[in-house]
């Protein structure tokens, strides 16, 4: 049987199509064994636009997995050996927004998902399964990879070899996990004197507690986040609780100026 849309597993259509039943059965058993290990499962998004928005807000990179979940042996092996493992899950929860774009043969997808997945496969010129794309928080393609031998720990190092240099070279702020976002104190989420939007604030160096720096102006404050505008006009969001002490003092001074009462008008 030819692969969907003339795509293959990443090892050649002939190889994928001719995998012996026992090989596929073995891969399925690996997957079932992993899923029954009791480990909490990682959240995989299926709506690409929502995932991209989440990545942008949290400064996390996107891992986009083009997969044939119910027929592609190498996709099943990648899930069993890497994606279902604790080592990958712990890294992904802090650093990635994971997206699964499935091309199943035995189950039906919603029409909207089917169309989305086909459009994205065409956009990114996907020719084999599994294809794994790494996208930056702003949506740029950082790397293209697939199945790799060696298990979850080695695969995490493989991903870091793409993501870490890109984050440093492009001064992408440190990631904000969903857990960190939920842990922000209510008083921070709903600041009484949230800093309003201003396109003309000074450019300055912002530094995270992890030591990552970025040149940008403060555009506005949104809940627990500061929206910064870089020199090229692009925007990034950082968690207020993650900025340096000096940056925190700068933000506090702007809030204080907003809270200060206006001078009384002199009597005529």
Residue, then its C-alpha position, 0 to 999 in steps of 0.5 A: x500500500x503506498x504511503x499517504x500523499x506519496x509520503x513515506x516513513x522517512x526511510x524510503x517508501x519501499x522500506x516503510x511499505x514492506x516492514x514485516x508484520x512482526x516488526x510493526x507488532x513489536x513496535x506496537x508492543x513497545x508503545x503499549x508497554x510505555x503507555x502502561x508504565x504509570x508515567x503521566x502523559x505529555x500534553x500534545x496539541x493538535x490545533x497548530x494556530x493555538x499551539x503557535x500562540x502558546x509558544x509565542x507567549x511562553x517563549x517556548x519552541x515548538x516541536x511539530x511531529x508529522x506522524x502516521x500514528x496507527x500504521x508507520x512503524x518508525x513513528x510508533x518506535x519514536x513515540x515508544x522510545x522517546x515521546x512517552x519517556x519521563x526524560x523527554x516529558x520533563x524537558x518538553x514540559x519546561x521548554x517545548x510546545x508539542x504538536x501532533x499532526x497525524x495522518x492516520x489510516x485506520x481512524x478518521x480525523x475531523x475534517x478541519x484537522x485533516x485539512x489543517x494537517x495536509x496544508x501544513x505538510x505542503x507548507x513545510x514540504x514534508x515527504x516522510x514520516x516521522x518528520x519532526x520540525x523545531x520552530x522558534x517561538x516566533x515561528x521560524x524553522x530552526x531544524x528538521x529531524x525525525x527518528x533517532x536511535x539512542x532513546x529519550x536522553x540522547x534525543x533531548x540532547x539532539x534537540x538541545x543542539x538545535x534549540x540552545x544555540x538558536x536561543x542564545x544567538x537570537x536572544x530569545x528570553x527564557x521559557x515560561x512553562x504552564x506551571x510557572x504561569x499558574x504559580x504567579x501570585x494573584x497580586x501580580x496577575x492583576x496589578x492595580x497600576x498595570x503599565x499602559x501601552x506606549x510605543x515611545x519608551x526608551x530602548x534598554x537592556x533587559x536581563x532575565x534571572x537566568x542571565x539572558x539579555x535582550x535590547x527592547x523597550x517596554x511596550x505594555x504590561x499584560x497581567x503577569x507579563x511584560x510585552x517588549x518591543x525589539x528594534x526590528x519591531x518584533x515583540x516578545x513577552x516575558x514573565x515579570x517575576x523572571x526579570x532581574x532586580x534592576x529591571x524590576x525596579x524600573x518597572x516599579x518606578x513606572x507603576x509608581x509614576x502612574x499611581x502618583x496623584x496629579x499636581x493640584x491646579x493653582x487657584x487663580 
